[in-house]
Amino acid sequence: MGISIDRDVAENLDNVVEVLKDLKISKSELIETILVAYFKVQANPIGKARELITLRRQGKL
């Protein structure tokens, strides 16, 4: 699966990977971990995704 990521987000991911270099984590593993946590924590992931997308499009996120 190919995805497009905002430059600032990509830089943040690179920074986290660098800081956690002792774990030998890849960006793919980091993104997957974040998504797994999101779906396990959210009671209503579709509703929350809708809210976050709206906020991002409004420039509030």
C-alpha positions as CSV (number, residue, x, y, z in Angstrom):
1,M,0.0,0.0,0.0
2,G,1.4,3.4,-0.9
3,I,0.4,6.5,1.0
4,S,1.3,10.1,0.8
5,I,2.3,11.9,4.0
6,D,2.7,15.6,4.7
7,R,6.3,16.7,4.9
8,D,6.0,17.8,8.5
9,V,4.5,14.4,9.5
10,A,7.3,12.6,7.6
11,E,9.9,14.7,9.5
12,N,8.3,13.8,12.8
13,L,8.3,10.1,11.9
14,D,12.0,10.3,10.9
15,N,12.7,12.0,14.3
16,V,10.9,9.3,16.3
17,V,12.7,6.5,14.3
18,E,16.0,8.3,15.0
19,V,15.3,8.7,18.8
20,L,14.2,5.0,19.0
21,K,17.1,3.7,17.0
22,D,17.9,1.3,19.8
23,L,14.6,-0.5,18.9
24,K,15.7,-0.7,15.2
25,I,12.2,0.4,14.2
26,S,11.3,1.3,10.6
27,K,8.9,4.1,9.6
28,S,6.5,1.4,8.4
29,E,6.5,-0.4,11.8
30,L,6.1,3.0,13.6
31,I,3.1,3.9,11.4
32,E,1.5,0.5,11.8
33,T,2.0,0.6,15.6
34,I,0.3,4.1,15.7
35,L,-2.6,2.8,13.6
36,V,-3.0,-0.4,15.7
37,A,-3.2,1.7,18.9
38,Y,-5.7,4.1,17.3
39,F,-8.1,1.3,16.3
40,K,-7.8,-0.5,19.7
41,V,-8.4,2.7,21.7
42,Q,-11.2,4.3,19.7
43,A,-14.7,3.1,20.6
44,N,-15.9,4.7,17.3
45,P,-13.0,4.9,14.9
46,I,-15.1,6.0,11.9
47,G,-16.7,8.8,13.9
48,K,-13.3,9.9,15.3
49,A,-11.7,9.7,11.8
50,R,-14.5,11.9,10.4
51,E,-13.9,14.4,13.2
52,L,-10.1,14.5,12.7
53,I,-10.4,14.8,8.9
54,T,-12.8,17.7,9.3
55,L,-10.5,19.4,11.8
56,R,-7.5,18.9,9.5
57,R,-9.3,20.3,6.5
58,Q,-10.3,23.4,8.5
59,G,-6.6,23.9,9.4
60,K,-7.3,23.2,13.1
61,L,-5.2,20.1,13.3
